[in-house]
Amino acid sequence: MFARGLKTLSIASVVLIVGAFALVFFYAPNDADQGFIQKIFYLHVPLAIVALCGFVAGGVFGIQFLRTGDRAHDLRSYVAIHLSLILAVAALVTGSIWARAAWGHWWVWDEPTLVSFLIVFLLYACYQPLRFAIEDSGRQARAAAVFSIVAGAFVPLNFLAVRLAQSFSHPRVLSATGGTMPGEMRLTFLVSLLAMAVLFVTLWKYELTSKQASMQLRALKRRLAEDDEPWLPAGRSAAPQQL
């Protein structure tokens, strides 16, 4: 079910990533103030945007799970949040590198964009501990869905709060006029953002396919164990399956 279109997505991811890197290094000009180090922007900002969108997508799938009870939606939500956490870590690391090169500090606490993203990351860092602290699978899925919905609603509210902040050191790349970026930089950024989004969807589908195959394998092993158990001598039971 989850493996449809994986080959096409994989090829598209490779083509877009190679194209994005080519544009970053050979097409987009160096920044007048920061020079070559500014090119980390084309990795850092797409990572952050796609991670935030992945968190929101996890909430949307959480709503679908609560409405339908379909565990496939719970799995989609879990994988989306899991991958978004990985991208968020990468965004924080690249952001710190960029801050060090641009401002001389690894972190600037009075920059609202950095701090708000860190708050979102720390919020979602609670997702997996909360989820796996509950043993019952049904309660676990429902609690995780509620968390993903509440946290997912916080993401756009947090984004709007940052946009309204007075102090702003980060460039506004998502404005109606395209911000202050020249045309070459804007094109490179959009291609990089598209490449990161397609890569996220590709990895999401790969992990969904892998987890679905693992669940099917465990189900088959349990079925085989149940079929073999009647043939055991009286008073003995099948050993528990270790996966």
C-alpha positions in Angstrom: 0.0 0.0 0.0 2.8 2.4 0.9 5.2 1.4 -1.8 3.3 2.9 -4.7 5.4 5.4 -6.6 8.5 4.9 -4.6 10.7 4.4 -7.7 9.5 7.6 -9.3 9.9 9.5 -6.1 13.4 8.2 -5.6 14.5 9.3 -9.0 12.9 12.7 -8.6 14.6 13.1 -5.2 18.0 12.4 -6.7 17.5 14.7 -9.7 16.2 17.6 -7.6 18.9 17.3 -5.0 21.7 17.2 -7.6 20.0 20.1 -9.4 19.7 22.1 -6.2 23.4 21.6 -5.3 24.4 22.6 -8.8 22.4 25.8 -8.5 23.8 26.5 -5.0 27.4 26.2 -6.0 27.4 27.3 -9.7 24.4 29.6 -10.2 23.5 31.5 -7.0 25.8 34.4 -6.3 27.7 34.8 -3.1 26.0 37.1 -0.5 27.5 40.6 -0.5 27.8 40.7 3.3 28.4 37.0 4.4 30.1 35.6 1.3 30.2 31.9 0.6 29.0 30.8 4.1 25.6 32.2 3.3 25.0 29.3 0.9 24.2 27.1 4.0 20.9 29.1 3.9 19.7 26.9 1.0 20.0 23.8 3.2 19.1 25.3 6.6 15.8 27.0 5.7 14.3 24.2 3.6 15.2 21.8 6.4 13.3 24.0 8.9 10.3 24.6 6.7 9.9 20.9 5.7 10.3 19.8 9.3 7.5 22.2 10.4 5.2 21.1 7.6 5.9 17.5 8.6 4.9 18.2 12.2 1.6 19.7 10.9 1.1 16.7 8.7 1.4 14.5 11.7 -1.4 16.4 13.3 -3.6 16.0 10.2 -3.1 12.3 10.2 -3.8 12.2 13.9 -7.2 13.8 13.2 -7.8 11.2 10.5 -7.0 8.4 12.9 -9.4 9.7 15.6 -12.1 10.0 13.0 -11.7 6.6 11.3 -9.8 4.4 13.8 -7.6 3.3 10.9 -4.2 2.4 12.3 -2.6 3.3 9.0 -3.2 6.9 9.8 -1.6 6.5 13.1 1.4 5.0 11.4 1.5 7.9 8.9 1.4 10.4 11.8 4.2 8.6 13.7 6.6 8.4 10.7 5.9 12.0 9.7 6.8 13.3 13.2 9.8 10.9 13.5 11.3 12.2 10.2 10.5 15.8 11.1 12.4 15.5 14.3 15.5 14.3 12.4 15.2 17.2 10.0 14.7 19.6 12.9 18.0 18.4 14.5 19.7 19.1 11.1 18.1 22.5 10.9 19.3 23.4 14.4 22.8 22.2 13.7 23.1 24.1 10.3 21.5 27.1 11.9 24.1 27.2 14.7 26.9 26.9 12.1 25.5 29.7 10.1 25.0 31.9 13.3 28.6 31.3 14.3 29.9 32.4 10.9 27.5 35.3 10.5 27.2 36.7 14.1 30.2 35.2 15.8 28.0 33.1 18.2 26.7 29.6 18.0 23.3 30.7 19.4 21.5 34.1 19.7 18.8 34.0 22.3 17.2 37.3 21.3 16.5 36.0 17.8 12.8 35.0 17.7 13.2 32.6 14.7 15.9 30.5 16.4 14.2 30.4 19.8 10.7 29.6 18.5 12.0 26.7 16.4 13.9 25.3 19.4 10.7 25.5 21.4 8.8 23.5 18.7 11.6 21.0 18.6 11.6 20.5 22.3 7.8 20.1 22.3 7.9 17.3 19.7 10.9 15.7 21.5 8.3 14.7 24.1 6.2 12.8 21.5 8.1 9.5 21.4 8.6 9.2 25.2 4.9 9.9 25.7 3.9 7.4 23.1 6.0 4.5 24.2 5.3 5.1 27.9 1.8 3.6 27.3 1.8 -0.2 26.8 -1.7 -0.6 25.5 -1.5 -0.1 21.7 -5.0 1.4 21.4 -4.5 4.0 24.2 -1.0 4.6 22.9 -2.3 5.5 19.4 -5.1 7.7 20.8 -2.8 9.6 23.1 -0.2 10.1 20.4 -3.0 11.4 18.0 -4.2 13.9 20.6 -0.6 15.1 21.2 0.1 15.5 17.5 -3.1 17.5 17.0 -2.4 19.9 19.8 1.2 20.3 19.0 0.5 20.6 15.3 -2.0 23.5 16.0 0.8 25.2 17.9 3.2 25.3 14.9 1.3 27.8 12.7 0.4 29.9 15.8 4.1 30.0 16.7 5.0 30.9 13.1 2.6 33.8 13.1 3.9 35.1 16.4 7.4 35.1 15.0 6.3 37.0 11.9 4.8 39.7 14.1 7.9 40.0 16.2 9.7 43.4 15.9 13.3 42.1 16.2 14.2 40.2 13.1 17.7 39.1 12.0 16.6 36.3 9.7 15.7 37.1 6.1 12.0 36.9 5.2 12.0 34.4 2.5 8.2 33.7 2.6 6.9 37.1 1.9 4.5 38.0 -0.9 7.2 39.9 -2.8 9.8 37.2 -2.4 11.8 39.1 0.3 15.0 40.8 -0.5 16.5 37.9 -2.5 17.7 38.5 -6.1 16.1 36.3 -8.7 19.0 33.8 -8.9 18.9 33.3 -5.1 15.1 33.0 -5.1 15.1 30.3 -7.8 17.9 28.4 -6.1 16.0 28.5 -2.8 12.7 27.3 -4.3 14.4 24.4 -6.1 16.2 23.5 -2.8 12.9 23.7 -0.9 11.2 21.4 -3.5 14.1 19.0 -3.4 13.9 18.8 0.4 10.1 18.3 0.3 10.3 15.5 -2.2 13.1 13.9 -0.3 10.9 14.0 2.9 8.0 12.3 1.1 10.3 9.7 -0.3 11.9 8.8 3.0 8.4 8.9 4.6 7.1 6.3 2.2 10.2 4.2 2.6 9.8 4.1 6.3 6.1 3.4 6.1 6.8 0.5 3.7 9.5 -0.9 6.0 7.3 -0.7 9.1 4.3 -2.2 7.3 6.5 -5.2 6.2 7.8 -5.6 9.8 4.3 -5.7 11.2 3.2 -8.2 8.5 6.2 -10.4 9.4 5.4 -10.3 13.1 1.7 -11.2 12.3 2.8 -14.2 10.2 5.2 -15.4 13.0 2.4 -15.2 15.5 0.1 -17.1 13.2 2.7 -19.8 12.6 3.2 -20.1 16.4 -0.6 -20.5 17.0 -0.8 -23.1 14.2 2.1 -25.1 15.7 0.9 -25.0 19.3 -1.8 -27.7 19.1 0.9 -30.2 18.1 2.9 -29.6 21.3 2.8 -32.3 24.1 0.2 -31.7 26.8 1.2 -29.2 29.4 3.7 -27.4 27.1 3.2 -24.1 25.3 5.0 -22.4 22.5 7.9 -20.2 23.4 7.3 -16.5 23.1 8.5 -15.0 19.8 11.5 -12.7 20.0 11.6 -10.3 17.2 
